[in-house]
């Protein structure tokens, strides 16, 4: 059964899905959403520890890096816990990806240094966001979800594309009837949006 309120996965998924119906736009998001999340965790590596806990690690290539409980760690933690609350199975996979992104971002940040890291982050973010907007305005023909609900769009985006991929390649759904319910809600939302759009034009 679905959950309600903040953890209503059907509601979140339908909201985001209504802005991502075009296959090309969905593919673009699958390619760029997680790199946006990953690179967003690089610069927080250079912020002070929020808790006085850090550990120097050595990766297989021989380089050392510091894992610190800084702002980036808590962002990854909050995202991961929220995804688990939405759906235990897919959410646990998403939480693992969030953790790996934090570790990977820490390794990359330690190797680049701040003076180069911010340039890499800027370039990657510009590339990924440009791809996103092309997907929406060229293929989807609808503005991104973040223009209507900034917080929900940012939080749900990584989990949305993961669920899309799991459904597409493995037929996964959080519970029986999930995708049918979401599809009905998306169609209703799109119909309402189209009616408002037609009224503005007329």
N, CA and C atoms as an extended XYZ file, in Angstrom:
606
Properties=species:S:1:pos:R:3:atomname:S:1:resname:S:1:resid:I:1 pbc="F F F"
N         0.835       -1.197        0.000 N   UNK     1
C         0.000        0.000        0.000 CA  UNK     1
C         0.869        1.247        0.000 C   UNK     1
N         0.345        2.333       -0.565 N   UNK     2
C         1.082        3.579       -0.614 CA  UNK     2
C         1.082        4.288        0.721 C   UNK     2
N         1.999        5.198        0.900 N   UNK     3
C         2.098        5.981        2.118 CA  UNK     3
C         1.468        7.348        1.876 C   UNK     3
N         1.265        8.088        2.939 N   UNK     4
C         0.597        9.374        2.818 CA  UNK     4
C         1.531       10.499        3.230 C   UNK     4
N         1.123       11.713        2.923 N   UNK     5
C         1.867       12.886        3.355 CA  UNK     5
C         3.225       13.013        2.686 C   UNK     5
N         4.214       13.342        3.501 N   UNK     6
C         5.573       13.568        3.008 CA  UNK     6
C         6.145       12.331        2.330 C   UNK     6
N         5.700       11.150        2.746 N   UNK     7
C         6.262        9.906        2.219 CA  UNK     7
C         5.329        9.223        1.219 C   UNK     7
N         4.452       10.008        0.614 N   UNK     8
C         3.541        9.496       -0.414 CA  UNK     8
C         4.300        9.401       -1.732 C   UNK     8
N         4.842        8.219       -2.009 N   UNK     9
C         5.668        8.030       -3.196 CA  UNK     9
C         4.876        8.218       -4.476 C   UNK     9
N         3.642        7.764       -4.486 N   UNK    10
C         2.805        7.941       -5.674 CA  UNK    10
C         2.658        9.421       -6.021 C   UNK    10
N         2.391       10.233       -5.013 N   UNK    11
C         2.206       11.670       -5.225 CA  UNK    11
C         3.479       12.306       -5.761 C   UNK    11
N         4.606       11.996       -5.131 N   UNK    12
C         5.891       12.561       -5.569 CA  UNK    12
C         6.222       12.109       -6.995 C   UNK    12
N         6.051       10.822       -7.242 N   UNK    13
C         6.419       10.257       -8.537 CA  UNK    13
C         5.515       10.788       -9.642 C   UNK    13
N         4.233       10.957       -9.328 N   UNK    14
C         3.299       11.489      -10.317 CA  UNK    14
C         3.600       12.947      -10.628 C   UNK    14
N         3.937       13.720       -9.591 N   UNK    15
C         4.301       15.126       -9.813 CA  UNK    15
C         5.491       15.232      -10.750 C   UNK    15
N         6.538       14.468      -10.451 N   UNK    16
C         7.744       14.533      -11.271 CA  UNK    16
C         7.510       13.906      -12.641 C   UNK    16
N         6.742       12.809      -12.669 N   UNK    17
C         6.488       12.124      -13.927 CA  UNK    17
C         5.694       12.952      -14.915 C   UNK    17
N         4.848       13.853      -14.415 N   UNK    18
C         4.050       14.705      -15.298 CA  UNK    18
C         4.921       15.657      -16.113 C   UNK    18
N         6.134       15.894      -15.649 N   UNK    19
C         7.064       16.789      -16.355 CA  UNK    19
C         8.074       15.993      -17.185 C   UNK    19
N         7.984       14.668      -17.115 N   UNK    20
C         8.969       13.827      -17.793 CA  UNK    20
C         8.275       12.643      -18.452 C   UNK    20
N         7.569       12.928      -19.549 N   UNK    21
C         6.862       11.882      -20.277 CA  UNK    21
C         7.546       11.542      -21.587 C   UNK    21
N         8.310       12.484      -22.119 N   UNK    22
C         9.008       12.242      -23.381 CA  UNK    22
C        10.210       11.321      -23.149 C   UNK    22
N        10.340       10.236      -23.909 N   UNK    23
C        11.429        9.272      -23.690 CA  UNK    23
C        12.823        9.886      -23.782 C   UNK    23
N        13.015       10.829      -24.712 N   UNK    24
C        14.330       11.464      -24.853 CA  UNK    24
C        14.636       12.306      -23.613 C   UNK    24
N        13.646       13.028      -23.137 N   UNK    25
C        13.841       13.841      -21.934 CA  UNK    25
C        14.154       12.964      -20.727 C   UNK    25
N        13.449       11.832      -20.609 N   UNK    26
C        13.708       10.900      -19.512 CA  UNK    26
C        15.125       10.356      -19.603 C   UNK    26
N        15.569        9.995      -20.806 N   UNK    27
C        16.926        9.482      -21.003 CA  UNK    27
C        17.962       10.531      -20.625 C   UNK    27
N        17.735       11.777      -21.027 N   UNK    28
C        18.652       12.869      -20.686 CA  UNK    28
C        18.767       12.998      -19.164 C   UNK    28
N        17.635       12.899      -18.484 N   UNK    29
C        17.662       13.001      -17.031 CA  UNK    29
C        18.390       11.812      -16.405 C   UNK    29
N        18.210       10.637      -16.969 N   UNK    30
C        18.927        9.470      -16.454 CA  UNK    30
C        20.440        9.653      -16.567 C   UNK    30
N        20.861       10.337      -17.607 N   UNK    31
C        22.295       10.550      -17.822 CA  UNK    31
C        22.870       11.653      -16.948 C   UNK    31
N        22.066       12.662      -16.621 N   UNK    32
C        22.613       13.861      -15.990 CA  UNK    32
C        22.239       14.088      -14.531 C   UNK    32
N        21.154       13.484      -14.037 N   UNK    33
C        20.717       13.775      -12.666 CA  UNK    33
C        21.746       13.348      -11.622 C   UNK    33
N        22.197       12.117      -11.703 N   UNK    34
C        23.145       11.651      -10.688 CA  UNK    34
C        24.499       12.351      -10.787 C   UNK    34
N        25.014       12.686      -11.981 N   UNK    35
C        26.230       13.515      -12.028 CA  UNK    35
C        26.049       14.885      -11.369 C   UNK    35
N        24.844       15.463      -11.470 N   UNK    36
C        24.574       16.726      -10.779 CA  UNK    36
C        24.695       16.526       -9.274 C   UNK    36
N        24.089       15.451       -8.782 N   UNK    37
C        24.153       15.159       -7.344 CA  UNK    37
C        25.594       14.898       -6.911 C   UNK    37
N        26.312       14.099       -7.695 N   UNK    38
C        27.695       13.745       -7.374 CA  UNK    38
C        28.594       14.985       -7.304 C   UNK    38
N        28.554       15.802       -8.341 N   UNK    39
C        29.441       16.973       -8.364 CA  UNK    39
C        29.036       18.017       -7.327 C   UNK    39
N        27.750       18.022       -6.936 N   UNK    40
C        27.312       18.959       -5.896 CA  UNK    40
C        27.931       18.617       -4.544 C   UNK    40
N        28.411       17.394       -4.377 N   UNK    41
C        29.018       16.977       -3.108 CA  UNK    41
C        30.526       17.213       -3.059 C   UNK    41
N        31.102       17.706       -4.160 N   UNK    42
C        32.558       17.896       -4.195 CA  UNK    42
C        32.998       19.087       -3.353 C   UNK    42
N        32.401       20.248       -3.578 N   UNK    43
C        32.843       21.447       -2.860 CA  UNK    43
C        32.605       21.381       -1.347 C   UNK    43
N        31.514       20.749       -0.877 N   UNK    44
C        31.361       20.619        0.581 CA  UNK    44
C        32.500       19.863        1.257 C   UNK    44
N        33.310       19.140        0.475 N   UNK    45
C        34.477       18.454        1.038 CA  UNK    45
C        35.415       19.444        1.710 C   UNK    45
N        35.443       20.669        1.209 N   UNK    46
C        36.369       21.681        1.722 CA  UNK    46
C        35.783       22.501        2.871 C   UNK    46
N        34.584       22.154        3.300 N   UNK    47
C        33.966       22.849        4.428 CA  UNK    47
C        34.394       22.183        5.733 C   UNK    47
N        34.299       22.904        6.852 N   UNK    48
C        34.693       22.320        8.149 CA  UNK    48
C        33.783       21.152        8.537 C   UNK    48
N        34.314       20.247        9.341 N   UNK    49
C        33.516       19.137        9.848 CA  UNK    49
C        32.411       19.673       10.757 C   UNK    49
N        31.192       19.186       10.572 N   UNK    50
C        30.099       19.569       11.448 CA  UNK    50
C        30.176       18.791       12.758 C   UNK    50
N        30.771       17.612       12.689 N   UNK    51
C        31.094       16.833       13.884 CA  UNK    51
C        32.592       16.563       13.852 C   UNK    51
N        33.201       16.533       15.004 N   UNK    52
C        34.655       16.378       15.068 CA  UNK    52
C        35.065       14.928       14.821 C   UNK    52
N        34.675       14.450       13.637 N   UNK    53
C        35.000       13.082       13.259 CA  UNK    53
C        35.494       13.071       11.819 C   UNK    53
N        36.659       12.534       11.604 N   UNK    54
C        37.189       12.383       10.251 CA  UNK    54
C        38.123       11.183       10.229 C   UNK    54
N        38.297       10.632        9.042 N   UNK    55
C        39.124        9.449        8.904 CA  UNK    55
C        39.915        9.534        7.611 C   UNK    55
N        41.224        9.357        7.710 N   UNK    56
C        42.062        9.345        6.517 CA  UNK    56
C        42.064        7.941        5.940 C   UNK    56
N        41.732        7.854        4.657 N   UNK    57
C        41.603        6.563        3.987 CA  UNK    57
C        42.600        6.484        2.834 C   UNK    57
N        42.851        5.257        2.373 N   UNK    58
C        43.690        5.031        1.200 CA  UNK    58
C        42.882        4.224        0.190 C   UNK    58
N        42.737        4.774       -1.016 N   UNK    59
C        41.961        4.076       -2.040 CA  UNK    59
C        42.866        3.081       -2.772 C   UNK    59
N        42.305        2.162       -3.558 N   UNK    60
C        43.091        1.129       -4.245 CA  UNK    60
C        44.219        1.672       -5.122 C   UNK    60
N        44.034        2.902       -5.631 N   UNK    61
C        45.078        3.464       -6.505 CA  UNK    61
C        46.267        3.983       -5.703 C   UNK    61
N        46.150        3.992       -4.370 N   UNK    62
C        47.268        4.414       -3.545 CA  UNK    62
C        47.170        5.822       -2.999 C   UNK    62
N        46.230        6.619       -3.484 N   UNK    63
C        46.101        7.997       -2.998 CA  UNK    63
C        45.319        8.010       -1.685 C   UNK    63
N        45.638        8.970       -0.844 N   UNK    64
C        44.944        9.108        0.430 CA  UNK    64
C        43.917       10.237        0.339 C   UNK    64
N        42.858       10.098        1.099 N   UNK    65
C        41.829       11.127        1.144 CA  UNK    65
C        41.177       11.103        2.521 C   UNK    65
N        40.483       12.176        2.845 N   UNK    66
C        39.861       12.307        4.159 CA  UNK    66
C        38.354       12.195        4.039 C   UNK    66
N        37.770       11.308        4.825 N   UNK    67
C        36.321       11.230        4.926 CA  UNK    67
C        35.914       11.962        6.193 C   UNK    67
N        35.155       13.036        6.023 N   UNK    68
C        34.772       13.862        7.168 CA  UNK    68
C        33.261       14.038        7.196 C   UNK    68
N        32.703       14.091        8.397 N   UNK    69
C        31.273       14.302        8.550 CA  UNK    69
C        30.960       15.786        8.390 C   UNK    69
N        31.067       16.237        7.153 N   UNK    70
C        30.827       17.640        6.846 CA  UNK    70
C        29.438       17.818        6.226 C   UNK    70
N        29.209       18.981        5.649 N   UNK    71
C        27.904       19.290        5.070 CA  UNK    71
C        27.513       18.296        3.976 C   UNK    71
N        28.480       17.895        3.160 N   UNK    72
C        28.206       16.950        2.079 CA  UNK    72
C        27.717       15.613        2.597 C   UNK    72
N        28.312       15.139        3.691 N   UNK    73
C        27.888       13.865        4.285 CA  UNK    73
C        26.434       13.934        4.730 C   UNK    73
N        26.053       15.024        5.384 N   UNK    74
C        24.697       15.125        5.907 CA  UNK    74
C        23.665       15.328        4.791 C   UNK    74
N        24.064       15.960        3.702 N   UNK    75
C        23.169       16.051        2.549 CA  UNK    75
C        22.896       14.648        1.992 C   UNK    75
N        23.967       13.874        1.795 N   UNK    76
C        23.824       12.501        1.293 CA  UNK    76
C        23.009       11.656        2.267 C   UNK    76
N        23.227       11.859        3.567 N   UNK    77
C        22.503       11.099        4.587 CA  UNK    77
C        21.001       11.398        4.557 C   UNK    77
N        20.666       12.685        4.480 N   UNK    78
C        19.252       13.087        4.457 CA  UNK    78
C        18.553       12.537        3.216 C   UNK    78
N        19.212       12.670        2.063 N   UNK    79
C        18.637       12.128        0.827 CA  UNK    79
C        18.414       10.622        0.966 C   UNK    79
N        19.446        9.918        1.439 N   UNK    80
C        19.364        8.463        1.544 CA  UNK    80
C        18.267        8.003        2.490 C   UNK    80
N        18.161        8.628        3.650 N   UNK    81
C        17.129        8.248        4.620 CA  UNK    81
C        15.732        8.538        4.081 C   UNK    81
N        15.591        9.657        3.374 N   UNK    82
C        14.288        9.995        2.808 CA  UNK    82
C        13.866        8.963        1.769 C   UNK    82
N        14.804        8.542        0.932 N   UNK    83
C        14.496        7.546       -0.092 CA  UNK    83
C        14.109        6.200        0.527 C   UNK    83
N        14.769        5.824        1.621 N   UNK    84
C        14.430        4.575        2.302 CA  UNK    84
C        13.015        4.642        2.877 C   UNK    84
N        12.648        5.825        3.395 N   UNK    85
C        11.297        5.999        3.925 CA  UNK    85
C        10.248        5.903        2.819 C   UNK    85
N        10.612        6.311        1.607 N   UNK    86
C         9.680        6.235        0.480 CA  UNK    86
C         9.466        4.795        0.024 C   UNK    86
N        10.559        4.037       -0.051 N   UNK    87
C        10.476        2.643       -0.494 CA  UNK    87
C        11.726        1.921       -0.006 C   UNK    87
N        11.554        0.890        0.799 N   UNK    88
C        12.699        0.250        1.447 CA  UNK    88
C        13.679       -0.359        0.449 C   UNK    88
N        13.177       -1.057       -0.578 N   UNK    89
C        14.075       -1.750       -1.504 CA  UNK    89
C        14.826       -0.775       -2.407 C   UNK    89
N        14.077       -0.047       -3.232 N   UNK    90
C        14.716        0.917       -4.142 CA  UNK    90
C        15.379        2.032       -3.350 C   UNK    90
N        14.779        2.397       -2.216 N   UNK    91
C        15.347        3.456       -1.381 CA  UNK    91
C        16.685        3.075       -0.801 C   UNK    91
N        16.848        1.803       -0.454 N   UNK    92
C        18.137        1.339        0.075 CA  UNK    92
C        19.213        1.399       -1.008 C   UNK    92
N        18.830        1.052       -2.232 N   UNK    93
C        19.778        1.162       -3.348 CA  UNK    93
C        20.131        2.620       -3.583 C   UNK    93
N        19.131        3.496       -3.545 N   UNK    94
C        19.378        4.925       -3.732 CA  UNK    94
C        20.265        5.474       -2.619 C   UNK    94
N        20.030        5.030       -1.384 N   UNK    95
C        20.850        5.470       -0.257 CA  UNK    95
C        22.298        5.026       -0.435 C   UNK    95
N        22.490        3.805       -0.938 N   UNK    96
C        23.841        3.315       -1.215 CA  UNK    96
C        24.516        4.180       -2.273 C   UNK    96
N        23.770        4.536       -3.320 N   UNK    97
C        24.321        5.402       -4.365 CA  UNK    97
C        24.680        6.772       -3.805 C   UNK    97
N        23.846        7.298       -2.899 N   UNK    98
C        24.143        8.587       -2.267 CA  UNK    98
C        25.445        8.500       -1.468 C   UNK    98
N        25.600        7.399       -0.730 N   UNK    99
C        26.820        7.198        0.059 CA  UNK    99
C        28.042        7.093       -0.849 C   UNK    99
N        27.925        6.326       -1.931 N   UNK   100
C        29.039        6.169       -2.868 CA  UNK   100
C        29.384        7.484       -3.548 C   UNK   100
N        28.359        8.300       -3.827 N   UNK   101
C        28.605        9.621       -4.406 CA  UNK   101
C        29.406       10.481       -3.444 C   UNK   101
N        29.052       10.422       -2.158 N   UNK   102
C        29.780       11.203       -1.157 CA  UNK   102
C        31.235       10.748       -1.051 C   UNK   102
N        31.444        9.425       -1.017 N   UNK   103
C        32.811        8.898       -0.948 CA  UNK   103
C        33.586        9.262       -2.213 C   UNK   103
N        32.960        9.053       -3.374 N   UNK   104
C        33.619        9.381       -4.643 CA  UNK   104
C        33.933       10.858       -4.761 C   UNK   104
N        33.004       11.705       -4.310 N   UNK   105
C        33.228       13.152       -4.354 CA  UNK   105
C        34.374       13.546       -3.434 C   UNK   105
N        34.485       12.869       -2.294 N   UNK   106
C        35.580       13.150       -1.356 CA  UNK   106
C        36.927       12.779       -1.961 C   UNK   106
N        36.965       11.626       -2.619 N   UNK   107
C        38.209       11.191       -3.263 CA  UNK   107
C        38.617       12.165       -4.363 C   UNK   107
N        37.647       12.515       -5.217 N   UNK   108
C        37.951       13.427       -6.326 CA  UNK   108
C        38.365       14.799       -5.817 C   UNK   108
N        37.669       15.297       -4.802 N   UNK   109
C        37.995       16.613       -4.251 CA  UNK   109
C        39.396       16.633       -3.660 C   UNK   109
N        39.769       15.562       -2.978 N   UNK   110
C        41.098       15.508       -2.364 CA  UNK   110
C        42.198       15.482       -3.418 C   UNK   110
N        41.924       14.895       -4.562 N   UNK   111
C        42.916       14.813       -5.628 CA  UNK   111
C        42.997       16.101       -6.430 C   UNK   111
N        41.856       16.783       -6.590 N   UNK   112
C        41.839       18.007       -7.394 CA  UNK   112
C        42.352       19.217       -6.622 C   UNK   112
N        41.986       19.310       -5.355 N   UNK   113
C        42.267       20.541       -4.611 CA  UNK   113
C        41.214       21.578       -4.949 C   UNK   113
N        41.001       22.522       -4.038 N   UNK   114
C        39.887       23.459       -4.208 CA  UNK   114
C        40.010       24.296       -5.480 C   UNK   114
N        41.238       24.752       -5.810 N   UNK   115
C        41.419       25.664       -6.948 CA  UNK   115
C        40.994       25.041       -8.274 C   UNK   115
N        41.093       23.731       -8.398 N   UNK   116
C        40.662       23.043       -9.618 CA  UNK   116
C        39.262       22.447       -9.457 C   UNK   116
N        38.932       22.054       -8.243 N   UNK   117
C        37.654       21.383       -7.997 CA  UNK   117
C        36.467       22.265       -8.356 C   UNK   117
N        36.519       23.540       -7.969 N   UNK   118
C        35.360       24.399       -8.241 CA  UNK   118
C        35.164       24.604       -9.740 C   UNK   118
N        36.256       24.574      -10.515 N   UNK   119
C        36.151       24.718      -11.963 CA  UNK   119
C        35.518       23.460      -12.585 C   UNK   119
N        35.925       22.304      -12.090 N   UNK   120
C        35.354       21.041      -12.572 CA  UNK   120
C        33.867       20.982      -12.243 C   UNK   120
N        33.516       21.380      -11.012 N   UNK   121
C        32.119       21.380      -10.595 CA  UNK   121
C        31.298       22.327      -11.451 C   UNK   121
N        31.819       23.529      -11.680 N   UNK   122
C        31.109       24.520      -12.489 CA  UNK   122
C        30.867       23.992      -13.901 C   UNK   122
N        31.900       23.432      -14.516 N   UNK   123
C        31.779       22.914      -15.880 CA  UNK   123
C        30.764       21.764      -15.943 C   UNK   123
N        30.855       20.856      -14.989 N   UNK   124
C        29.949       19.703      -14.971 CA  UNK   124
C        28.507       20.131      -14.739 C   UNK   124
N        28.303       21.057      -13.815 N   UNK   125
C        26.948       21.524      -13.528 CA  UNK   125
C        26.355       22.256      -14.725 C   UNK   125
N        27.138       23.083      -15.373 N   UNK   126
C        26.650       23.799      -16.555 CA  UNK   126
C        26.269       22.821      -17.669 C   UNK   126
N        27.112       21.828      -17.896 N   UNK   127
C        26.842       20.832      -18.932 CA  UNK   127
C        25.564       20.062      -18.619 C   UNK   127
N        25.449       19.578      -17.387 N   UNK   128
C        24.298       18.754      -17.008 CA  UNK   128
C        22.999       19.549      -17.001 C   UNK   128
N        23.041       20.780      -16.474 N   UNK   129
C        21.827       21.597      -16.441 CA  UNK   129
C        21.407       22.035      -17.835 C   UNK   129
N        22.390       22.285      -18.709 N   UNK   130
C        22.067       22.632      -20.096 CA  UNK   130
C        21.338       21.463      -20.761 C   UNK   130
N        21.842       20.253      -20.527 N   UNK   131
C        21.185       19.068      -21.069 CA  UNK   131
C        19.766       18.928      -20.554 C   UNK   131
N        19.566       19.227      -19.266 N   UNK   132
C        18.231       19.144      -18.672 CA  UNK   132
C        17.250       20.097      -19.347 C   UNK   132
N        17.688       21.333      -19.516 N   UNK   133
C        16.794       22.333      -20.110 CA  UNK   133
C        16.522       22.042      -21.585 C   UNK   133
N        17.507       21.515      -22.287 N   UNK   134
C        17.279       21.094      -23.674 CA  UNK   134
C        16.220       19.989      -23.702 C   UNK   134
N        16.342       19.050      -22.781 N   UNK   135
C        15.375       17.962      -22.707 CA  UNK   135
C        13.958       18.464      -22.499 C   UNK   135
N        13.814       19.494      -21.666 N   UNK   136
C        12.475       20.013      -21.371 CA  UNK   136
C        11.919       20.882      -22.500 C   UNK   136
N        12.705       21.828      -22.956 N   UNK   137
C        12.166       22.798      -23.906 CA  UNK   137
C        12.177       22.304      -25.352 C   UNK   137
N        13.075       21.390      -25.682 N   UNK   138
C        13.145       20.876      -27.051 CA  UNK   138
C        12.283       19.624      -27.213 C   UNK   138
N        12.347       18.722      -26.232 N   UNK   139
C        11.663       17.434      -26.382 CA  UNK   139
C        10.370       17.338      -25.574 C   UNK   139
N        10.403       17.770      -24.324 N   UNK   140
C         9.215       17.660      -23.468 CA  UNK   140
C         8.184       18.727      -23.782 C   UNK   140
N         8.658       19.883      -24.246 N   UNK   141
C         7.782       21.026      -24.535 CA  UNK   141
C         7.072       21.518      -23.268 C   UNK   141
N         7.747       21.383      -22.139 N   UNK   142
C         7.191       21.861      -20.871 CA  UNK   142
C         8.334       22.271      -19.954 C   UNK   142
N         8.132       23.351      -19.207 N   UNK   143
C         9.165       23.851      -18.306 CA  UNK   143
C         9.495       22.804      -17.239 C   UNK   143
N        10.710       22.831      -16.687 N   UNK   144
C        11.099       21.843      -15.670 CA  UNK   144
C        10.234       21.931      -14.419 C   UNK   144
N        10.188       20.814      -13.690 N   UNK   145
C         9.395       20.743      -12.461 CA  UNK   145
C         9.885       21.731      -11.414 C   UNK   145
N        11.173       22.048      -11.435 N   UNK   146
C        11.729       22.920      -10.404 CA  UNK   146
C        11.133       24.324      -10.441 C   UNK   146
N        10.558       24.721      -11.581 N   UNK   147
C         9.932       26.033      -11.674 CA  UNK   147
C         8.603       26.081      -10.928 C   UNK   147
N         8.015       24.912      -10.661 N   UNK   148
C         6.750       24.842       -9.933 CA  UNK   148
C         6.927       24.414       -8.478 C   UNK   148
N         7.926       23.573       -8.220 N   UNK   149
C         8.177       23.112       -6.860 CA  UNK   149
C         9.661       22.798       -6.747 C   UNK   149
N        10.436       23.802       -6.369 N   UNK   150
C        11.892       23.706       -6.377 CA  UNK   150
C        12.397       22.594       -5.462 C   UNK   150
N        11.904       22.564       -4.221 N   UNK   151
C        12.404       21.601       -3.240 CA  UNK   151
C        12.065       20.175       -3.644 C   UNK   151
N        10.803       19.950       -4.023 N   UNK   152
C        10.382       18.604       -4.397 CA  UNK   152
C        11.145       18.109       -5.619 C   UNK   152
N        11.359       19.008       -6.590 N   UNK   153
C        12.070       18.613       -7.810 CA  UNK   153
C        13.511       18.208       -7.498 C   UNK   153
N        14.185       18.987       -6.662 N   UNK   154
C        15.583       18.685       -6.335 CA  UNK   154
C        15.707       17.395       -5.534 C   UNK   154
N        14.808       17.190       -4.583 N   UNK   155
C        14.900       16.010       -3.727 CA  UNK   155
C        14.509       14.740       -4.471 C   UNK   155
N        13.447       14.809       -5.295 N   UNK   156
C        12.927       13.611       -5.936 CA  UNK   156
C        13.686       13.213       -7.199 C   UNK   156
N        14.388       14.140       -7.828 N   UNK   157
C        15.003       13.867       -9.127 CA  UNK   157
C        15.886       12.611       -9.146 C   UNK   157
N        16.851       12.459       -8.228 N   UNK   158
C        17.692       11.252       -8.290 CA  UNK   158
C        16.898        9.956       -8.105 C   UNK   158
N        15.931        9.983       -7.186 N   UNK   159
C        15.139        8.773       -6.930 CA  UNK   159
C        14.208        8.471       -8.101 C   UNK   159
N        13.689        9.522       -8.726 N   UNK   160
C        12.797        9.345       -9.869 CA  UNK   160
C        13.500        8.601      -11.004 C   UNK   160
N        14.691        9.054      -11.371 N   UNK   161
C        15.377        8.411      -12.499 CA  UNK   161
C        15.821        6.995      -12.137 C   UNK   161
N        16.140        6.761      -10.852 N   UNK   162
C        16.492        5.405      -10.437 CA  UNK   162
C        15.284        4.482      -10.556 C   UNK   162
N        14.127        4.929      -10.081 N   UNK   163
C        12.915        4.118      -10.201 CA  UNK   163
C        12.543        3.893      -11.666 C   UNK   163
N        12.725        4.916      -12.484 N   UNK   164
C        12.457        4.767      -13.912 CA  UNK   164
C        13.349        3.675      -14.512 C   UNK   164
N        14.619        3.702      -14.148 N   UNK   165
C        15.557        2.707      -14.673 CA  UNK   165
C        15.218        1.309      -14.168 C   UNK   165
N        14.874        1.184      -12.891 N   UNK   166
C        14.517       -0.120      -12.325 CA  UNK   166
C        13.254       -0.675      -12.973 C   UNK   166
N        12.306        0.207      -13.241 N   UNK   167
C        11.066       -0.227      -13.886 CA  UNK   167
C        11.315       -0.608      -15.344 C   UNK   167
N        12.128        0.195      -16.008 N   UNK   168
C        12.387       -0.005      -17.433 CA  UNK   168
C        13.161       -1.297      -17.699 C   UNK   168
N        14.173       -1.563      -16.886 N   UNK   169
C        15.051       -2.699      -17.160 CA  UNK   169
C        14.691       -3.966      -16.381 C   UNK   169
N        14.016       -3.804      -15.234 N   UNK   170
C        13.730       -4.981      -14.400 CA  UNK   170
C        12.246       -5.143      -14.067 C   UNK   170
N        11.415       -4.214      -14.546 N   UNK   171
C         9.994       -4.303      -14.267 CA  UNK   171
C         9.651       -4.078      -12.809 C   UNK   171
N        10.514       -3.377      -12.097 N   UNK   172
C        10.305       -3.186      -10.650 CA  UNK   172
C         9.217       -2.160      -10.363 C   UNK   172
N         8.419       -2.431       -9.352 N   UNK   173
C         7.527       -1.425       -8.806 CA  UNK   173
C         7.455       -1.626       -7.298 C   UNK   173
N         7.365       -0.546       -6.545 N   UNK   174
C         7.404       -0.627       -5.074 CA  UNK   174
C         6.354       -1.559       -4.487 C   UNK   174
N         5.189       -1.614       -5.118 N   UNK   175
C         4.117       -2.526       -4.695 CA  UNK   175
C         3.170       -2.691       -5.872 C   UNK   175
N         2.402       -3.774       -5.891 N   UNK   176
C         1.495       -4.027       -7.026 CA  UNK   176
C         0.510       -2.876       -7.240 C   UNK   176
N         0.412       -2.457       -8.490 N   UNK   177
C        -0.510       -1.378       -8.832 CA  UNK   177
C         0.095        0.010       -8.763 C   UNK   177
N         1.347        0.101       -8.323 N   UNK   178
C         1.989        1.412       -8.173 CA  UNK   178
C         2.023        2.178       -9.487 C   UNK   178
N         2.546        1.548      -10.541 N   UNK   179
C         2.706        2.257      -11.816 CA  UNK   179
C         1.360        2.594      -12.453 C   UNK   179
N         0.370        1.740      -12.268 N   UNK   180
C        -0.968        2.030      -12.805 CA  UNK   180
C        -1.569        3.241      -12.098 C   UNK   180
N        -1.414        3.297      -10.776 N   UNK   181
C        -1.922        4.443      -10.008 CA  UNK   181
C        -1.213        5.734      -10.397 C   UNK   181
N         0.109        5.638      -10.547 N   UNK   182
C         0.898        6.820      -10.916 CA  UNK   182
C         0.518        7.303      -12.308 C   UNK   182
N         0.340        6.361      -13.233 N   UNK   183
C        -0.032        6.728      -14.602 CA  UNK   183
C        -1.350        7.485      -14.635 C   UNK   183
N        -2.321        7.032      -13.839 N   UNK   184
C        -3.624        7.704      -13.782 CA  UNK   184
C        -3.479        9.114      -13.218 C   UNK   184
N        -2.641        9.272      -12.184 N   UNK   185
C        -2.437       10.586      -11.582 CA  UNK   185
C        -1.693       11.521      -12.542 C   UNK   185
N        -0.742       10.974      -13.283 N   UNK   186
C        -0.003       11.785      -14.257 CA  UNK   186
C        -0.944       12.279      -15.350 C   UNK   186
N        -1.781       11.389      -15.852 N   UNK   187
C        -2.728       11.771      -16.913 CA  UNK   187
C        -3.684       12.851      -16.427 C   UNK   187
N        -4.130       12.761      -15.178 N   UNK   188
C        -5.029       13.766      -14.615 CA  UNK   188
C        -4.315       15.107      -14.461 C   UNK   188
N        -3.052       15.058      -14.004 N   UNK   189
C        -2.279       16.291      -13.818 CA  UNK   189
C        -1.987       16.957      -15.149 C   UNK   189
N        -1.620       16.157      -16.144 N   UNK   190
C        -1.314       16.702      -17.470 CA  UNK   190
C        -2.565       17.296      -18.106 C   UNK   190
N        -3.696       16.645      -17.925 N   UNK   191
C        -4.955       17.157      -18.459 CA  UNK   191
C        -5.281       18.515      -17.839 C   UNK   191
N        -5.093       18.621      -16.523 N   UNK   192
C        -5.352       19.889      -15.829 CA  UNK   192
C        -4.406       20.981      -16.326 C   UNK   192
N        -3.120       20.610      -16.512 N   UNK   193
C        -2.134       21.573      -17.013 CA  UNK   193
C        -2.479       22.030      -18.420 C   UNK   193
N        -2.901       21.095      -19.270 N   UNK   194
C        -3.247       21.424      -20.646 CA  UNK   194
C        -4.458       22.344      -20.699 C   UNK   194
N        -5.434       22.102      -19.836 N   UNK   195
C        -6.628       22.954      -19.799 CA  UNK   195
C        -6.264       24.383      -19.373 C   UNK   195
N        -5.388       24.509      -18.384 N   UNK   196
C        -4.946       25.845      -17.960 CA  UNK   196
C        -4.164       26.539      -19.070 C   UNK   196
N        -3.349       25.768      -19.773 N   UNK   197
C        -2.566       26.317      -20.878 CA  UNK   197
C        -3.467       26.804      -21.997 C   UNK   197
N        -4.514       26.013      -22.321 N   UNK   198
C        -5.467       26.395      -23.373 CA  UNK   198
C        -6.242       27.656      -23.005 C   UNK   198
N        -6.575       27.799      -21.713 N   UNK   199
C        -7.302       28.989      -21.273 CA  UNK   199
C        -6.453       30.243      -21.426 C   UNK   199
N        -5.151       30.109      -21.123 N   UNK   200
C        -4.246       31.253      -21.252 CA  UNK   200
C        -4.131       31.667      -22.720 C   UNK   200
N        -4.074       30.671      -23.608 N   UNK   201
C        -3.936       30.970      -25.038 CA  UNK   201
C        -5.195       31.634      -25.578 C   UNK   201
N        -6.367       31.152      -25.120 N   UNK   202
C        -7.623       31.691      -25.614 CA  UNK   202
C        -7.937       33.022      -24.944 C   UNK   202
